[in-house]
């Protein structure tokens, strides 16, 4: 293609772009495009769903292998897990240790160490993932363990998995939150995870480059908030989890070139301390109390109580047993072929994820009809 032909082609494309942004062409073209797309893709998607389900069944029963220390008598496999004080992280630590892994349990508080006493393969470390210094020291601890092979054992130590489980959340309307409130959530859920991954990348890449270990992986705990925006009172949390979901997708692409696997976990609400109604309302109350009296007066205490009441009385009714999340985390750690994404929870798989694929206006209309929450009106109205 000559230079003149390329210029003509570029000009035509720009003219087409301009035309498709002019009414009524824009509306007609948009409708026609989606009509053709759905007409063609819906049958293909139906066939694809059947094919994918069949493939996963075959993979589960025939092809997929588990990577367990007992199957590698010449190796000792280490796993680093954040957020091990309580909840998913705490239970995952004990589960992995029972399977023979050496687990570095990163806890925010040293008081959490006592629950791991008596377990020689659990190495608790105090780590605040918002601290560069804490994360650096944790990484150095893992590196020292890997290099300091037990002289009485022929086993070679390898870093098998990095599990980013630590996170935080707080319920609030956007109007109630200051920028610092968004920053606090992002610093833990998003930048904290990036900080940990960044620290451990040299070790993951070094293993891959030397060929000393080829089954390493990163597992990021995200949440359904990473795929579905517009949940009531959860803007700060959802922003951080959407960012983390996008980051994890890019991480999977880039680390794939080194042979390092990356998995996203997107559970819905499960029974953990973070999801207890007293903690949800307590976090919301903290933000409410930090507002100016004039700002609170715009809504009124009755408005706050009306929002808090269903959280207090109904939260937990449909919270699933956390064992299903722990099982998904464990599978992502031990599977020889870990999935790219795992939705955990009936609502996550069959309600939230399908809804996330629908037009925004449709989702917003559903959310705005949520009883006892969005139906409440501020005093100013």
C-alpha positions in Angstrom: 0.0 0.0 0.0 1.4 3.3 -1.1 1.7 6.4 1.2 -1.2 8.1 -0.7 -3.4 5.0 -0.3 -2.7 4.8 3.4 -3.6 8.5 3.7 -6.9 7.9 1.8 -7.7 4.9 4.0 -7.1 6.9 7.2 -9.2 9.8 5.9 -12.1 7.4 5.1 -11.9 5.8 8.5 -12.0 9.2 10.3 -15.0 10.2 8.1 -16.8 7.0 9.0 -16.1 7.6 12.7 -17.5 11.1 12.4 -20.6 9.9 10.6 -21.3 7.2 13.2 -21.4 9.9 15.9 -24.1 11.9 14.2 -27.8 11.4 14.8 -29.9 9.6 13.5 -27.1 7.5 12.0 -25.6 6.8 15.5 -28.8 5.3 16.9 -29.6 3.3 13.7 -26.1 1.9 13.4 -25.9 1.0 17.1 -29.2 -0.9 17.0 -28.3 -2.7 13.7 -24.9 -3.6 14.9 -26.2 -5.3 18.1 -29.0 -7.0 16.2 -26.5 -8.6 13.9 -24.1 -9.4 16.7 -26.7 -11.1 18.9 -28.2 -12.9 15.9 -24.9 -14.4 15.0 -23.3 -14.9 18.4 -26.2 -16.2 20.5 -26.3 -19.7 18.8 -22.5 -19.7 18.9 -22.5 -18.8 22.6 -25.0 -21.6 23.4 -22.8 -24.1 21.6 -19.7 -22.7 23.2 -21.3 -23.1 26.7 -22.0 -26.8 26.1 -18.5 -27.3 24.7 -16.8 -25.5 27.6 -18.8 -27.5 30.2 -17.8 -30.7 28.5 -14.2 -29.7 28.3 -14.1 -28.7 32.0 -15.7 -32.1 33.0 -13.0 -33.9 31.0 -10.3 -31.7 32.5 -11.6 -32.3 36.0 -11.9 -36.1 35.7 -9.2 -37.0 33.2 -6.5 -34.4 32.6 -6.1 -32.1 35.6 -3.5 -33.1 38.1 -3.0 -31.9 41.6 0.4 -30.5 42.7 0.9 -31.8 46.2 4.2 -32.0 48.2 3.6 -35.7 48.9 3.9 -36.4 45.2 7.3 -34.7 45.0 9.5 -36.3 47.6 12.5 -34.3 46.4 10.8 -30.9 46.8 9.5 -28.7 49.5 6.8 -26.2 48.3 6.2 -22.8 49.9 3.1 -20.7 49.8 2.8 -17.0 50.9 -0.7 -16.0 52.0 -1.8 -12.5 53.1 -4.7 -11.7 55.4 -4.3 -14.7 57.7 -5.6 -13.2 60.9 -9.1 -14.5 60.4 -11.5 -15.7 57.7 -10.5 -17.2 54.4 -6.8 -16.7 54.8 -6.7 -18.3 58.3 -8.5 -21.4 57.1 -6.5 -21.7 53.9 -3.3 -21.8 55.9 -4.4 -24.8 57.9 -5.8 -26.5 54.8 -2.5 -26.1 52.8 -0.4 -27.3 55.8 -2.5 -30.4 56.0 -1.5 -31.1 52.4 2.2 -30.8 53.1 2.9 -27.2 52.0 5.1 -24.8 54.0 2.9 -21.7 54.5 4.1 -18.2 55.2 1.0 -16.7 57.0 1.1 -12.9 56.7 -0.9 -11.3 59.5 -1.7 -7.7 60.3 -1.4 -8.3 64.1 1.2 -10.4 66.0 -1.6 -11.5 68.3 -2.8 -13.7 65.5 0.5 -15.7 65.6 -0.7 -17.8 68.6 -3.3 -19.7 66.5 -0.4 -21.1 64.5 1.7 -22.3 67.4 2.7 -26.0 67.2 2.7 -26.1 63.4 6.3 -26.3 62.2 5.3 -25.7 58.6 3.5 -22.5 59.4 5.8 -19.4 59.4 3.7 -16.4 60.7 5.0 -13.0 59.6 3.7 -9.5 60.6 2.8 -7.8 57.4 0.9 -4.6 56.7 0.6 -4.7 52.9 0.4 -0.9 52.7 4.0 -0.8 54.1 6.9 -1.2 51.7 9.2 -2.1 54.6 6.9 -4.9 55.8 6.5 -6.4 52.4 10.2 -6.2 51.7 11.0 -8.0 54.9 8.4 -10.7 54.1 9.9 -11.3 50.7 13.4 -11.6 52.2 12.1 -14.1 54.7 10.7 -16.3 51.9 14.0 -15.9 49.9 16.0 -16.9 52.9 13.8 -20.0 53.4 14.2 -21.0 49.8 18.0 -20.7 49.9 18.5 -22.1 53.4 17.8 -25.7 52.5 17.8 -28.2 55.4 21.1 -29.9 55.3 19.6 -33.0 56.8 17.1 -33.2 54.0 17.6 -33.8 50.2 14.6 -31.7 49.4 14.9 -28.7 47.2 12.8 -25.7 48.2 10.6 -23.9 45.7 8.2 -21.0 46.0 4.9 -22.4 44.7 2.2 -19.8 45.2 1.5 -16.2 46.2 -2.1 -15.8 47.5 -3.2 -12.2 47.8 -6.1 -12.5 50.2 -5.9 -9.4 52.4 -8.5 -6.7 51.9 -10.9 -4.2 53.5 -14.3 -2.8 52.8 -16.6 -0.1 54.0 -20.2 0.7 53.2 -21.1 4.3 52.4 -22.7 6.6 50.0 -20.3 8.4 47.7 -21.5 11.7 49.0 -20.5 10.8 52.5 -16.9 9.8 51.7 -13.9 12.0 51.5 -11.1 11.4 49.1 -9.0 9.9 51.9 -11.7 7.2 52.5 -11.4 6.1 48.9 -7.6 6.2 49.2 -7.6 4.0 52.3 -9.6 1.3 50.5 -7.5 1.5 47.4 -4.3 1.4 49.4 -5.2 -2.0 50.8 -7.2 -3.7 48.1 -5.4 -2.4 45.0 -2.0 -0.9 45.8 -1.4 -3.3 48.6 -1.8 -6.3 46.2 0.4 -4.6 43.6 3.0 -4.0 46.3 3.1 -7.7 47.3 3.1 -8.9 43.7 5.9 -6.5 42.7 8.0 -7.7 45.6 7.7 -11.3 44.7 8.1 -11.0 40.9 11.9 -11.4 41.0 11.6 -14.8 42.7 8.8 -15.9 40.4 10.7 -14.9 37.3 14.0 -16.3 38.6 12.4 -19.7 39.1 10.9 -19.6 35.6 14.1 -18.4 33.9 16.3 -21.1 35.4 13.7 -23.8 34.9 14.0 -24.8 38.5 10.3 -24.7 39.1 7.5 -24.4 36.4 4.3 -24.6 38.4 4.4 -21.3 40.3 1.3 -19.2 40.4 -0.4 -16.0 41.7 -3.9 -16.2 43.2 -5.7 -12.9 43.7 -8.8 -12.6 45.9 -11.1 -10.1 44.2 -14.9 -10.5 44.8 -18.0 -10.1 42.7 -17.5 -6.4 43.3 -14.7 -6.7 40.7 -17.2 -7.7 37.9 -20.4 -5.9 38.9 -20.5 -2.2 39.5 -23.5 -0.4 41.1 -23.9 -2.4 44.3 -25.7 -0.4 46.9 -23.4 1.6 49.3 -20.2 0.0 47.9 -18.7 2.5 45.5 -15.3 2.7 47.3 -15.0 -1.1 47.5 -16.1 -1.7 44.0 -13.7 0.8 42.5 -10.8 -0.9 44.2 -12.0 -4.4 43.1 -12.6 -3.3 39.5 -9.1 -1.9 39.4 -7.7 -5.2 40.9 -9.6 -7.3 38.4 -8.2 -5.3 35.5 -4.7 -5.5 37.0 -5.0 -9.2 37.4 -6.0 -9.7 33.8 -2.9 -7.8 32.7 -0.8 -9.7 35.2 -2.0 -13.0 33.7 -1.0 -11.9 30.2 2.4 -10.7 31.2 3.4 -13.5 33.6 2.1 -16.1 31.1 5.2 -15.4 29.0 7.3 -16.7 32.0 5.0 -19.7 32.5 3.6 -18.3 35.8 -0.1 -18.9 36.2 -2.6 -16.3 37.5 -6.1 -16.9 38.9 -8.9 -14.5 39.9 -11.3 -15.5 42.7 -14.6 -13.6 42.7 -16.8 -14.8 45.6 -20.1 -13.2 46.6 -20.9 -12.6 50.3 -19.7 -15.4 52.6 -19.6 -15.7 56.4 -16.5 -13.8 57.5 -15.7 -11.2 60.2 -15.5 -8.5 57.4 -19.1 -9.3 56.4 -20.7 -9.3 59.9 -23.4 -6.7 60.2 -21.9 -5.0 63.2 -18.7 -4.4 61.3 -20.5 -3.2 58.2 -22.6 -0.8 60.1 -19.6 0.2 62.3 -17.6 1.2 59.2 -20.6 3.1 57.8 -21.1 4.9 61.2 -17.5 5.9 61.3 -17.8 7.7 58.0 -21.2 9.2 59.0 -19.8 10.6 62.2 -16.9 12.1 60.4 -19.2 14.2 58.2 -20.0 17.8 59.2 -23.2 18.4 61.1 -24.5 20.4 58.1 -23.8 17.5 55.8 -25.5 15.0 58.1 -28.5 17.2 58.3 -29.0 17.0 54.6 -29.9 13.3 55.1 -31.0 13.1 58.7 -30.4 10.4 61.3 -33.6 8.6 60.2 -32.1 8.1 56.7 -29.0 6.5 58.2 -31.1 4.3 60.4 -33.3 3.3 57.6 -30.3 2.1 55.6 -28.6 0.4 58.5 -31.7 -1.5 59.7 -31.9 -4.0 56.8 -28.2 -4.5 57.0 -28.5 -5.3 60.7 -31.5 -7.6 60.4 -31.0 -9.3 57.1 -27.2 -9.4 56.5 -26.0 -12.9 56.9 -29.2 -14.7 55.8 -27.9 -15.5 52.4 -24.2 -15.4 53.3 -22.7 -18.7 52.1 -20.5 -21.0 54.1 -16.9 -19.7 53.8 -15.6 -23.2 53.2 -16.6 -22.9 49.5 -14.3 -20.0 49.1 -11.5 -21.7 50.9 -12.0 -24.8 48.7 -11.7 -22.5 45.6 -8.6 -20.9 46.9 -7.1 -24.3 47.7 -7.9 -25.6 44.2 -6.3 -22.6 42.6 -3.1 -23.4 44.6 -2.9 -27.1 44.0 -4.4 -27.5 40.5 -2.0 -28.2 37.7 -4.1 -26.2 35.4 -5.8 -23.5 37.5 -8.7 -21.6 35.9 -8.4 -17.9 34.9 -11.4 -16.9 37.0 -13.6 -18.6 39.6 -17.0 -17.2 40.6 -17.9 -18.6 44.1 -21.5 -18.6 45.3 -24.8 -19.4 43.7 -25.6 -15.7 43.3 -22.1 -15.0 41.9 -22.4 -17.6 39.2 -26.0 -17.3 38.2 -27.1 -13.8 39.0 -24.2 -11.3 39.4 -22.0 -12.5 36.6 -24.8 -12.7 34.0 -26.1 -9.3 35.2 -22.6 -7.8 34.7 -23.0 -8.5 31.0 -26.2 -6.6 30.6 -26.5 -2.9 29.7 -25.8 -0.4 32.5 -29.2 1.2 32.3 -30.8 -2.2 32.9 -28.6 -2.9 36.0 -29.2 0.6 37.4 -33.0 0.2 37.1 -32.8 -3.0 39.1 -30.5 -1.5 41.8 -32.7 1.6 42.2 -35.6 -0.6 43.1 -33.8 -2.3 45.9 -36.3 -2.2 48.8 -35.5 -0.3 52.0 -32.3 1.2 50.7 -32.5 3.2 47.5 -36.2 3.9 48.2 -35.2 6.1 51.2 -35.1 9.8 50.5 -32.7 12.3 52.2 -34.3 15.1 54.2 -33.2 17.6 51.6 -35.6 16.1 49.2 
